[in-house]
Amino acid sequence: MEFILIVIIGIVGFIVQSRLQSVFNKYSKVLAPGGMTGREAAEKMLRDYGIKDVKVVSVKGRLTDHYNPVNKTLNLSASVYNSNSVAALAVAAHECGHAVQHAEGYAPLKMRSALVPVVQFSSTWAQIILIVGILLINTFPALLYLGIAMFAMVVLFSFITLPVEYNASDRALDWLERSNSLTHTQVGQAKITLKWAARTYVVAALSALATLLYYLGIARDND
């Protein structure tokens, strides 16, 4: 049953990712008024919030945009950094939302950041330990439970990420409207873009949870 759930969520994830790409492409063709680029929007939003220690930089890839709280950089992909589209401003403002969260000490972001070292270690070794634990389940069952505990940290991280992402989108949309960076109609288009982006995180969290339940089922069946 758990394996079927994983497959179903995987299919849903493919659909959501495809829809995100479609929506991003659609609103990448809708130009924002005034010709403001993603970089310029990010820099303006940072200034409006009085944030002076975050640098906006361009990174390779597509939809690889992210905020790095360690070195305080707002990393925008080329399709966002140089573009003056509705989609570009939506993504840039969303990443700025994370910078604002960091500056204001937003609790879920602080919690997620604190878990990063643990999750990096767990995500690297959990699958290996789980596989070995399954192979040795009759002789060393504790190893499987160790792997499950490590993977549970990944699941926890995935769910903590959800309020962080949704809050960043709310901040982005609020600023885009208040600053008149987009028209009212275009704010609605930006909302659609960010909504589909957020759904990829929901699917990822559910997929991680289904995988955890799958391994728990294996452990339960061996008891």
NUSE-11764 format. One record per residue (C-alpha): x, y, z negated; residue in three letters. Coordinates in steps of 0.05 Angstrom, whole numbers, always signed. Layout:
<nodes>
{east:X | north:Y | up:Z | rest:ala} .
...
</nodes>
This chain:
<nodes>
{east:+0 | north:+0 | up:+0 | rest:met} .
{east:+55 | north:+49 | up:-19 | rest:glu} .
{east:+93 | north:+33 | up:+46 | rest:phe} .
{east:+30 | north:+48 | up:+87 | rest:ile} .
{east:+23 | north:+114 | up:+50 | rest:leu} .
{east:+95 | north:+131 | up:+68 | rest:ile} .
{east:+80 | north:+117 | up:+142 | rest:val} .
{east:+17 | north:+159 | up:+141 | rest:ile} .
{east:+52 | north:+218 | up:+108 | rest:ile} .
{east:+109 | north:+211 | up:+159 | rest:gly} .
{east:+59 | north:+217 | up:+216 | rest:ile} .
{east:+26 | north:+277 | up:+182 | rest:val} .
{east:+95 | north:+308 | up:+173 | rest:gly} .
{east:+110 | north:+301 | up:+247 | rest:phe} .
{east:+44 | north:+335 | up:+264 | rest:ile} .
{east:+57 | north:+392 | up:+215 | rest:val} .
{east:+128 | north:+402 | up:+241 | rest:gln} .
{east:+103 | north:+403 | up:+313 | rest:ser} .
{east:+48 | north:+452 | up:+295 | rest:arg} .
{east:+99 | north:+497 | up:+260 | rest:leu} .
{east:+143 | north:+498 | up:+322 | rest:gln} .
{east:+82 | north:+514 | up:+365 | rest:ser} .
{east:+59 | north:+571 | up:+320 | rest:val} .
{east:+130 | north:+599 | up:+314 | rest:phe} .
{east:+138 | north:+598 | up:+390 | rest:asn} .
{east:+70 | north:+631 | up:+399 | rest:lys} .
{east:+83 | north:+689 | up:+352 | rest:tyr} .
{east:+155 | north:+696 | up:+374 | rest:ser} .
{east:+124 | north:+726 | up:+437 | rest:lys} .
{east:+83 | north:+777 | up:+399 | rest:val} .
{east:+126 | north:+839 | up:+388 | rest:leu} .
{east:+123 | north:+879 | up:+324 | rest:ala} .
{east:+108 | north:+953 | up:+329 | rest:pro} .
{east:+169 | north:+998 | up:+328 | rest:gly} .
{east:+217 | north:+945 | up:+352 | rest:gly} .
{east:+242 | north:+926 | up:+283 | rest:met} .
{east:+284 | north:+863 | up:+283 | rest:thr} .
{east:+286 | north:+808 | up:+231 | rest:gly} .
{east:+352 | north:+835 | up:+205 | rest:arg} .
{east:+325 | north:+906 | up:+200 | rest:glu} .
{east:+262 | north:+882 | up:+166 | rest:ala} .
{east:+302 | north:+843 | up:+115 | rest:ala} .
{east:+348 | north:+901 | up:+100 | rest:glu} .
{east:+288 | north:+948 | up:+92 | rest:lys} .
{east:+251 | north:+901 | up:+46 | rest:met} .
{east:+313 | north:+893 | up:+3 | rest:leu} .
{east:+320 | north:+969 | up:-1 | rest:arg} .
{east:+247 | north:+978 | up:-18 | rest:asp} .
{east:+256 | north:+931 | up:-77 | rest:tyr} .
{east:+321 | north:+965 | up:-99 | rest:gly} .
{east:+364 | north:+904 | up:-84 | rest:ile} .
{east:+433 | north:+927 | up:-62 | rest:lys} .
{east:+477 | north:+866 | up:-74 | rest:asp} .
{east:+447 | north:+819 | up:-22 | rest:val} .
{east:+479 | north:+815 | up:+47 | rest:lys} .
{east:+438 | north:+796 | up:+109 | rest:val} .
{east:+478 | north:+751 | up:+156 | rest:val} .
{east:+465 | north:+710 | up:+219 | rest:ser} .
{east:+472 | north:+634 | up:+219 | rest:val} .
{east:+470 | north:+581 | up:+273 | rest:lys} .
{east:+410 | north:+537 | up:+286 | rest:gly} .
{east:+335 | north:+545 | up:+293 | rest:arg} .
{east:+291 | north:+556 | up:+232 | rest:leu} .
{east:+353 | north:+548 | up:+188 | rest:thr} .
{east:+336 | north:+611 | up:+151 | rest:asp} .
{east:+349 | north:+611 | up:+76 | rest:his} .
{east:+369 | north:+653 | up:+16 | rest:tyr} .
{east:+431 | north:+632 | up:-21 | rest:asn} .
{east:+428 | north:+656 | up:-94 | rest:pro} .
{east:+499 | north:+634 | up:-107 | rest:val} .
{east:+533 | north:+684 | up:-61 | rest:asn} .
{east:+471 | north:+728 | up:-52 | rest:lys} .
{east:+466 | north:+723 | up:+23 | rest:thr} .
{east:+403 | north:+724 | up:+64 | rest:leu} .
{east:+418 | north:+677 | up:+121 | rest:asn} .
{east:+375 | north:+687 | up:+184 | rest:leu} .
{east:+378 | north:+644 | up:+246 | rest:ser} .
{east:+391 | north:+679 | up:+313 | rest:ala} .
{east:+318 | north:+672 | up:+333 | rest:ser} .
{east:+299 | north:+712 | up:+272 | rest:val} .
{east:+360 | north:+757 | up:+261 | rest:tyr} .
{east:+358 | north:+790 | up:+330 | rest:asn} .
{east:+284 | north:+784 | up:+346 | rest:ser} .
{east:+231 | north:+837 | up:+337 | rest:asn} .
{east:+173 | north:+789 | up:+339 | rest:ser} .
{east:+118 | north:+777 | up:+288 | rest:val} .
{east:+146 | north:+707 | up:+273 | rest:ala} .
{east:+216 | north:+736 | up:+261 | rest:ala} .
{east:+191 | north:+789 | up:+213 | rest:leu} .
{east:+149 | north:+737 | up:+176 | rest:ala} .
{east:+208 | north:+691 | up:+165 | rest:val} .
{east:+256 | north:+747 | up:+148 | rest:ala} .
{east:+208 | north:+776 | up:+97 | rest:ala} .
{east:+195 | north:+706 | up:+68 | rest:his} .
{east:+270 | north:+696 | up:+55 | rest:glu} .
{east:+272 | north:+766 | up:+24 | rest:cys} .
{east:+217 | north:+742 | up:-21 | rest:gly} .
{east:+266 | north:+692 | up:-50 | rest:his} .
{east:+317 | north:+747 | up:-61 | rest:ala} .
{east:+264 | north:+787 | up:-98 | rest:val} .
{east:+247 | north:+726 | up:-140 | rest:gln} .
{east:+321 | north:+719 | up:-158 | rest:his} .
{east:+327 | north:+793 | up:-176 | rest:ala} .
{east:+265 | north:+790 | up:-220 | rest:glu} .
{east:+283 | north:+724 | up:-253 | rest:gly} .
{east:+223 | north:+686 | up:-226 | rest:tyr} .
{east:+217 | north:+624 | up:-271 | rest:ala} .
{east:+204 | north:+569 | up:-219 | rest:pro} .
{east:+264 | north:+593 | up:-178 | rest:leu} .
{east:+308 | north:+593 | up:-240 | rest:lys} .
{east:+285 | north:+522 | up:-255 | rest:met} .
{east:+297 | north:+499 | up:-184 | rest:arg} .
{east:+367 | north:+530 | up:-183 | rest:ser} .
{east:+384 | north:+496 | up:-249 | rest:ala} .
{east:+365 | north:+429 | up:-218 | rest:leu} .
{east:+407 | north:+438 | up:-155 | rest:val} .
{east:+471 | north:+405 | up:-181 | rest:pro} .
{east:+432 | north:+346 | up:-209 | rest:val} .
{east:+391 | north:+338 | up:-146 | rest:val} .
{east:+452 | north:+342 | up:-101 | rest:gln} .
{east:+484 | north:+285 | up:-139 | rest:phe} .
{east:+419 | north:+245 | up:-144 | rest:ser} .
{east:+401 | north:+252 | up:-70 | rest:ser} .
{east:+471 | north:+229 | up:-50 | rest:thr} .
{east:+473 | north:+166 | up:-93 | rest:trp} .
{east:+400 | north:+148 | up:-108 | rest:ala} .
{east:+386 | north:+112 | up:-43 | rest:gln} .
{east:+451 | north:+71 | up:-48 | rest:ile} .
{east:+436 | north:+52 | up:-120 | rest:ile} .
{east:+364 | north:+35 | up:-102 | rest:leu} .
{east:+384 | north:-11 | up:-46 | rest:ile} .
{east:+437 | north:-46 | up:-89 | rest:val} .
{east:+387 | north:-48 | up:-146 | rest:gly} .
{east:+336 | north:-84 | up:-102 | rest:ile} .
{east:+389 | north:-134 | up:-79 | rest:leu} .
{east:+409 | north:-148 | up:-151 | rest:leu} .
{east:+339 | north:-141 | up:-181 | rest:ile} .
{east:+340 | north:-212 | up:-210 | rest:asn} .
{east:+409 | north:-206 | up:-242 | rest:thr} .
{east:+416 | north:-131 | up:-258 | rest:phe} .
{east:+346 | north:-99 | up:-259 | rest:pro} .
{east:+370 | north:-39 | up:-298 | rest:ala} .
{east:+405 | north:-14 | up:-235 | rest:leu} .
{east:+340 | north:-7 | up:-198 | rest:leu} .
{east:+310 | north:+33 | up:-255 | rest:tyr} .
{east:+371 | north:+78 | up:-254 | rest:leu} .
{east:+360 | north:+91 | up:-181 | rest:gly} .
{east:+287 | north:+105 | up:-193 | rest:ile} .
{east:+304 | north:+155 | up:-248 | rest:ala} .
{east:+353 | north:+190 | up:-201 | rest:met} .
{east:+303 | north:+193 | up:-145 | rest:phe} .
{east:+250 | north:+220 | up:-193 | rest:ala} .
{east:+294 | north:+282 | up:-200 | rest:met} .
{east:+290 | north:+292 | up:-125 | rest:val} .
{east:+214 | north:+287 | up:-129 | rest:val} .
{east:+211 | north:+337 | up:-186 | rest:leu} .
{east:+254 | north:+385 | up:-146 | rest:phe} .
{east:+207 | north:+378 | up:-86 | rest:ser} .
{east:+146 | north:+396 | up:-127 | rest:phe} .
{east:+180 | north:+454 | up:-163 | rest:ile} .
{east:+198 | north:+481 | up:-94 | rest:thr} .
{east:+124 | north:+489 | up:-76 | rest:leu} .
{east:+107 | north:+549 | up:-120 | rest:pro} .
{east:+174 | north:+580 | up:-102 | rest:val} .
{east:+157 | north:+577 | up:-27 | rest:glu} .
{east:+85 | north:+599 | up:-33 | rest:tyr} .
{east:+103 | north:+657 | up:-78 | rest:asn} .
{east:+157 | north:+680 | up:-30 | rest:ala} .
{east:+106 | north:+680 | up:+26 | rest:ser} .
{east:+56 | north:+720 | up:-16 | rest:asp} .
{east:+110 | north:+772 | up:-30 | rest:arg} .
{east:+129 | north:+774 | up:+44 | rest:ala} .
{east:+57 | north:+785 | up:+68 | rest:leu} .
{east:+44 | north:+838 | up:+15 | rest:asp} .
{east:+106 | north:+877 | up:+36 | rest:trp} .
{east:+93 | north:+870 | up:+111 | rest:leu} .
{east:+25 | north:+901 | up:+101 | rest:glu} .
{east:+45 | north:+955 | up:+50 | rest:arg} .
{east:+105 | north:+977 | up:+92 | rest:ser} .
{east:+64 | north:+980 | up:+156 | rest:asn} .
{east:+117 | north:+936 | up:+189 | rest:ser} .
{east:+61 | north:+898 | up:+222 | rest:leu} .
{east:-10 | north:+915 | up:+241 | rest:thr} .
{east:-68 | north:+884 | up:+202 | rest:his} .
{east:-79 | north:+833 | up:+258 | rest:thr} .
{east:-5 | north:+816 | up:+260 | rest:gln} .
{east:-2 | north:+806 | up:+185 | rest:val} .
{east:-55 | north:+753 | up:+196 | rest:gly} .
{east:-10 | north:+721 | up:+249 | rest:gln} .
{east:+49 | north:+723 | up:+201 | rest:ala} .
{east:+5 | north:+689 | up:+149 | rest:lys} .
{east:-10 | north:+632 | up:+197 | rest:ile} .
{east:+64 | north:+624 | up:+211 | rest:thr} .
{east:+83 | north:+621 | up:+138 | rest:leu} .
{east:+24 | north:+576 | up:+121 | rest:lys} .
{east:+49 | north:+522 | up:+169 | rest:trp} .
{east:+120 | north:+531 | up:+144 | rest:ala} .
{east:+96 | north:+521 | up:+72 | rest:ala} .
{east:+59 | north:+458 | up:+93 | rest:arg} .
{east:+125 | north:+425 | up:+113 | rest:thr} .
{east:+146 | north:+431 | up:+39 | rest:tyr} .
{east:+80 | north:+400 | up:+17 | rest:val} .
{east:+90 | north:+341 | up:+63 | rest:val} .
{east:+162 | north:+333 | up:+39 | rest:ala} .
{east:+139 | north:+332 | up:-33 | rest:ala} .
{east:+84 | north:+281 | up:-19 | rest:leu} .
{east:+132 | north:+238 | up:+21 | rest:ser} .
{east:+182 | north:+238 | up:-37 | rest:ala} .
{east:+126 | north:+220 | up:-86 | rest:leu} .
{east:+102 | north:+163 | up:-41 | rest:ala} .
{east:+173 | north:+136 | up:-36 | rest:thr} .
{east:+180 | north:+139 | up:-112 | rest:leu} .
{east:+115 | north:+100 | up:-119 | rest:leu} .
{east:+141 | north:+49 | up:-69 | rest:tyr} .
{east:+204 | north:+35 | up:-111 | rest:tyr} .
{east:+163 | north:+34 | up:-175 | rest:leu} .
{east:+119 | north:-18 | up:-142 | rest:gly} .
{east:+180 | north:-62 | up:-128 | rest:ile} .
{east:+202 | north:-56 | up:-200 | rest:ala} .
{east:+131 | north:-71 | up:-225 | rest:arg} .
{east:+125 | north:-133 | up:-181 | rest:asp} .
{east:+190 | north:-160 | up:-211 | rest:asn} .
{east:+166 | north:-153 | up:-283 | rest:asp} .
</nodes>
